[in-house]
Amino acid sequence: MELEISDFPVCKIALFCGDKLLTILRDDKASIPWANMWELPGGGKSVRENLI
Protein backbone atom coordinates (compact mmCIF):
# COMPACT_ATOMS: atom_id res chain seq x y z
CA MET A 1 0.00 0.00 0.00
CA GLU A 2 1.54 3.30 -1.10
CA LEU A 3 0.46 6.60 0.45
CA GLU A 4 1.56 10.12 -0.32
CA ILE A 5 1.56 12.10 2.92
CA SER A 6 0.46 15.24 1.07
CA ASP A 7 -2.53 13.34 -0.36
CA PHE A 8 -3.98 12.34 3.02
CA PRO A 9 -4.88 15.23 5.37
CA VAL A 10 -5.01 14.26 9.05
CA CYS A 11 -5.28 15.90 12.43
CA LYS A 12 -3.49 14.61 15.55
CA ILE A 13 -3.47 15.80 19.15
CA ALA A 14 -0.91 15.40 21.94
CA LEU A 15 -3.12 14.93 24.99
CA PHE A 16 -1.44 14.95 28.40
CA CYS A 17 -2.99 13.91 31.70
CA GLY A 18 -0.50 15.13 34.28
CA ASP A 19 2.83 13.68 33.16
CA LYS A 20 1.24 10.96 30.98
CA LEU A 21 0.73 11.12 27.20
CA LEU A 22 -2.32 9.42 25.64
CA THR A 23 -1.37 7.12 22.75
CA ILE A 24 -3.17 4.49 20.67
CA LEU A 25 -1.86 1.11 19.50
CA ARG A 26 -2.92 0.51 15.89
CA ASP A 27 -4.47 -2.83 14.92
CA ASP A 28 -2.00 -5.55 13.93
CA LYS A 29 -3.38 -6.05 10.41
CA ALA A 30 -1.10 -6.29 7.39
CA SER A 31 -3.74 -4.49 5.31
CA ILE A 32 -3.38 -1.14 7.14
CA PRO A 33 -0.45 1.29 7.07
CA TRP A 34 1.78 1.36 10.16
CA ALA A 35 0.17 -1.76 11.66
CA ASN A 36 0.94 -2.54 15.32
CA MET A 37 2.53 0.89 15.85
CA TRP A 38 1.84 3.45 18.58
CA GLU A 39 0.40 6.81 17.51
CA LEU A 40 -1.35 9.92 18.76
CA PRO A 41 -5.16 10.11 18.69
CA GLY A 42 -6.64 11.74 15.63
CA GLY A 43 -8.01 10.86 12.26
CA GLY A 44 -7.94 11.35 8.55
CA LYS A 45 -10.28 13.41 6.44
CA SER A 46 -12.80 11.41 4.45
CA VAL A 47 -13.76 12.41 0.91
CA ARG A 48 -17.14 13.74 2.12
CA GLU A 49 -15.68 16.05 4.81
CA ASN A 50 -14.62 19.67 4.33
CA LEU A 51 -11.48 21.21 5.80
CA ILE A 52 -12.20 24.02 8.24
ROZATI-73350 format. One line per 5 residues: for each residue y, z, x of N, C-alpha, C. Coordinates in steps of 0.001 Angstrom, whole numbers, plus 500000, padded with zeros to 6 digits. Layout:
REM residues N
Y,Z,X,Y,Z,X,Y,Z,X | ...
END
This chain:
REM residues 52
498829,500000,500856,500000,500000,500000,501239,500000,500906 | 502088,499009,500743,503299,498897,501540,504519,499205,500695 | 505376,500099,501182,506604,500449,500464,507796,500277,501383 | 508846,499730,500848,510116,499681,501556,510928,500869,501070 | 511351,501727,501967,512098,502916,501565,513342,502532,500773
514021,501481,501163,515238,501071,500464,514951,500530,499058 | 513698,500183,498778,513339,499637,497466,512884,500706,496477 | 512888,501964,496868,512343,503023,496024,513274,504233,496034 | 514292,504250,495135,515234,505372,495118,514561,506660,494637 | 514815,507735,495346,514264,509045,494986,515332,510115,495118
515041,511263,494569,515902,512430,494719,515006,513613,495072 | 515366,514363,496089,514614,515548,496511,515559,516735,496537 | 514990,517937,496473,515798,519148,496534,515113,520151,497454 | 515900,520816,498286,515400,521935,499090,515744,523200,498320 | 514735,523827,497736,514926,524991,496879,514399,526233,497586
515310,527155,497878,514945,528396,498556,514927,529548,497567 | 513976,530441,497745,513911,531702,497015,513866,532782,498087 | 515033,533363,498365,515125,534278,499502,514932,533486,500782 | 513942,533874,501574,513676,533159,502827,512510,532176,502698 | 512082,531888,501474,510955,530975,501241,511448,529637,500700
510795,528565,501151,511118,527203,500727,510013,526692,499806 | 510388,526189,498624,509420,525636,497684,508986,524249,498146 | 507680,524052,498277,507119,522749,498634,505973,522418,497686 | 505566,521159,497696,504491,520674,496830,503469,519952,497701 | 502183,520224,497455,501114,519501,498141,500706,518317,497272
500856,517107,497833,500512,515894,497078,499002,515808,496866 | 498592,515124,495801,497167,514918,495531,496495,514237,496719 | 495224,514534,496907,494455,513929,497996,493721,512689,497481 | 494504,511667,497136,493952,510407,496619,494367,509279,497554 | 493416,508497,497988,493712,507393,498904,494628,506349,498271
494718,506333,496958,495507,505309,496261,497005,505614,496219 | 497428,506806,496659,498857,507143,496622,499405,507254,498043 | 500683,506930,498226,501290,507074,499551,501371,508548,499945 | 501219,508817,501201,501356,510158,501781,500448,511178,501085 | 499211,510769,500828,498245,511656,500168,497999,512910,501001
497784,514038,500318,497456,515321,500939,498532,515792,501929 | 499782,515436,501672,500894,515850,502535,501815,516776,501748 | 502477,517684,502462,503450,518582,501839,504777,517855,501700 | 505502,518131,500604,506809,517510,500398,507707,518423,499572 | 508967,518040,499483,509924,518765,498649,509811,518280,497211
510132,519136,496226,510107,518686,494836,511143,517589,494591 | 510835,516720,493704,511743,515627,493361,510965,514522,492685 | 511556,513366,492633,510861,512263,491988,511540,510942,492229 | 510823,509898,491913,511346,508551,492056,511941,508046,490756 | 512777,507057,490882,513414,506438,489720,512470,505394,489143
512225,505477,487843,511408,504446,487199,512299,503247,486862 | 511681,502146,486549,512414,500910,486242,513343,501107,485052 | 512948,501933,484081,513740,502121,482857,514895,503110,483027 | 514989,503812,484141,516051,504807,484324,517260,504192,485012 | 518435,504744,484722,519670,504327,485378,520061,505352,486427
520666,504887,487513,521208,505797,488515,522525,506353,488009 | 522767,507614,488246,524025,508239,487799,525030,508185,488924
END
